[in-house]
Amino acid sequence: MGKKLIIDLEKCKECGNCLASCSYRYHPNNNGVDALLEKVRFALICRKCELAPCIEACPQDALEKVPAGKGEDKVLKRATMLCTGCGTCAAACPFGTVYTELIPYLDSVCDICRGRLAPGEKPLCVRTCSLNALSYEEAEPGKDLVEVFDDVLVRVTGGLLWEPFLREKEKAER
């Protein structure tokens, strides 16, 4: 069992804008955590409709379903160079789970520092996350840990995958 990046969504929500540093060297001003959070939100919030009206509605063909890496689930992926932020995907979602405010316009990349860490070293994002919302350790999926992508686990309190985000959205609308 190898080490995995663990994202604690409850702690991550407190921060708002991620201030953790990133060592991905091919992209200046990169924040790989933002890229991971977008993927996680699509994987955990999206209801994975078979027909995917959000994909059909996008006038720029910026959305597609791609394998998540585990099992046969496919998750949404956004092509940021095609996305204009029009919000058509959010309007087309029958469950109201595509939130345009959770989708940053600029794209970042995260490679989980594969092949770049010395033995015992933790990724820069883990070392610089002020809320300790990120960790890098040996862990297996379980009650409160969901493996969303290879080597990325998400801590979701109570095991309800999308409820924490929906609760925050409902509070904001009140």
C-alpha positions as CSV (number, residue, x, y, z in Angstrom):
1,M,0.0,0.0,0.0
2,G,1.5,3.4,-1.0
3,K,0.9,6.8,0.3
4,K,-2.1,8.8,-0.8
5,L,-3.1,12.4,-0.7
6,I,-6.0,12.9,1.6
7,I,-8.3,15.9,1.3
8,D,-10.5,16.8,4.3
9,L,-13.4,18.6,2.8
10,E,-14.7,20.0,6.1
11,K,-11.4,21.7,6.8
12,C,-11.0,22.7,3.2
13,K,-14.4,24.6,3.2
14,E,-13.2,26.8,6.1
15,C,-10.4,28.3,3.9
16,G,-12.4,29.4,1.0
17,N,-9.5,30.1,-1.4
18,C,-6.7,27.5,-1.2
19,L,-3.4,29.1,-0.1
20,A,-1.4,25.9,-0.1
21,S,1.7,26.1,-2.4
22,C,2.3,23.8,-5.3
23,S,5.5,22.5,-6.7
24,Y,4.2,21.5,-10.2
25,R,7.0,23.0,-12.3
26,Y,5.5,23.2,-15.7
27,H,2.8,25.8,-15.0
28,P,3.6,29.2,-13.3
29,N,1.2,30.3,-10.6
30,N,-0.3,26.7,-10.5
31,N,-2.5,25.6,-7.6
32,G,-2.9,21.9,-8.1
33,V,-5.2,21.7,-5.1
34,D,-7.7,23.8,-7.0
35,A,-7.6,21.3,-9.8
36,L,-8.1,18.4,-7.5
37,L,-11.0,20.1,-5.8
38,E,-12.8,20.6,-9.1
39,K,-12.4,16.9,-9.9
40,V,-13.5,15.9,-6.4
41,R,-16.6,18.2,-6.6
42,F,-17.6,16.7,-10.0
43,A,-16.9,13.1,-8.6
44,L,-18.8,13.6,-5.3
45,I,-21.5,16.1,-6.1
46,C,-22.5,15.1,-9.6
47,R,-25.3,12.5,-9.7
48,K,-23.7,10.9,-12.8
49,C,-26.8,11.0,-15.0
50,E,-26.8,8.5,-17.7
51,L,-27.9,11.0,-20.3
52,A,-25.9,13.9,-18.8
53,P,-27.9,16.9,-19.9
54,C,-25.1,19.2,-18.7
55,I,-22.8,17.8,-21.4
56,E,-25.5,18.1,-24.1
57,A,-26.4,21.6,-23.1
58,C,-22.8,23.0,-23.2
59,P,-22.5,25.2,-26.4
60,Q,-18.7,24.9,-26.3
61,D,-18.5,21.1,-25.9
62,A,-16.4,21.8,-22.8
63,L,-17.7,18.9,-20.7
64,E,-17.2,15.2,-21.1
65,K,-17.4,12.0,-19.0
66,V,-14.1,10.3,-18.3
67,P,-13.2,7.2,-16.2
68,A,-12.5,8.1,-12.6
69,G,-9.8,5.4,-12.3
70,K,-11.6,3.2,-9.8
71,G,-14.5,1.0,-10.9
72,E,-16.6,1.8,-13.9
73,D,-17.8,5.2,-12.7
74,K,-17.3,8.1,-15.1
75,V,-17.0,11.6,-13.9
76,L,-17.4,15.0,-15.5
77,K,-14.3,16.7,-16.8
78,R,-14.2,20.3,-18.0
79,A,-12.0,21.5,-20.8
80,T,-11.0,24.9,-19.4
81,M,-9.8,26.2,-22.8
82,L,-13.3,25.6,-24.2
83,C,-15.4,26.7,-21.1
84,T,-16.6,30.3,-21.3
85,G,-18.3,30.2,-17.9
86,C,-21.8,30.7,-19.4
87,G,-23.5,28.5,-16.8
88,T,-25.6,26.5,-19.3
89,C,-24.4,23.3,-17.7
90,A,-25.6,24.4,-14.3
91,A,-29.0,25.4,-15.8
92,A,-29.3,22.0,-17.5
93,C,-28.5,19.9,-14.5
94,P,-31.7,18.3,-13.3
95,F,-30.4,17.9,-9.8
96,G,-28.9,21.4,-9.4
97,T,-25.5,19.9,-8.4
98,V,-23.4,21.8,-11.0
99,Y,-22.4,25.0,-9.3
100,T,-20.6,27.5,-11.5
101,E,-19.1,29.2,-8.5
102,L,-17.2,26.0,-7.7
103,I,-15.6,25.9,-11.1
104,P,-12.6,28.2,-11.4
105,Y,-11.9,29.7,-14.8
106,L,-8.2,29.1,-14.8
107,D,-7.0,25.6,-14.9
108,S,-4.3,24.1,-12.7
109,V,-2.7,20.7,-12.7
110,C,-1.8,18.3,-9.9
111,D,0.4,15.2,-10.4
112,I,0.5,14.4,-6.7
113,C,4.2,15.1,-7.0
114,R,4.7,11.6,-8.5
115,G,8.4,10.8,-9.0
116,R,9.5,14.1,-7.4
117,L,9.4,13.3,-3.7
118,A,12.4,12.2,-1.7
119,P,11.7,9.2,0.7
120,G,9.7,10.5,3.6
121,E,9.0,13.9,2.0
122,K,5.5,15.2,1.8
123,P,4.1,17.2,-1.2
124,L,4.5,21.0,-0.8
125,C,0.7,21.5,-0.7
126,V,0.5,19.3,2.4
127,R,3.4,21.1,4.1
128,T,1.9,24.6,3.4
129,C,-1.8,24.0,4.0
130,S,-2.5,26.2,7.0
131,L,-5.7,24.3,8.1
132,N,-4.2,20.9,7.7
133,A,-6.9,20.0,5.3
134,L,-4.4,18.0,3.2
135,S,-2.3,15.0,4.4
136,Y,-0.1,12.4,2.7
137,E,-0.1,9.0,4.3
138,E,-0.8,5.4,3.9
139,A,-4.6,4.9,4.1
140,E,-7.4,2.8,2.6
141,P,-10.9,3.8,1.7
142,G,-13.3,3.3,4.5
143,K,-16.3,4.7,6.3
144,D,-15.3,8.4,6.0
145,L,-12.6,8.0,3.3
146,V,-13.6,7.8,-0.4
147,E,-11.0,7.1,-3.1
148,V,-12.1,9.4,-5.8
149,F,-9.1,9.0,-8.1
150,D,-6.0,6.9,-8.0
151,D,-4.0,8.0,-5.0
152,V,-6.5,10.7,-3.9
153,L,-8.8,10.0,-0.9
154,V,-11.4,12.4,0.3
155,R,-12.5,12.6,3.9
156,V,-16.3,13.0,3.9
157,T,-17.8,13.1,7.4
158,G,-20.7,10.7,7.7
159,G,-20.1,9.0,4.4
160,L,-22.6,11.2,2.5
161,L,-20.8,12.1,-0.6
162,W,-22.5,15.3,-1.7
163,E,-24.4,16.5,1.3
164,P,-21.8,18.9,2.8
165,F,-21.8,21.0,-0.4
166,L,-25.5,21.0,-0.7
167,R,-25.9,22.1,2.9
168,E,-23.6,25.1,2.3
169,K,-25.5,26.0,-0.9
170,E,-28.8,26.0,0.9
171,K,-27.5,28.1,3.8
172,A,-26.2,30.7,1.3
173,E,-29.6,31.0,-0.4
174,R,-31.4,31.7,2.9
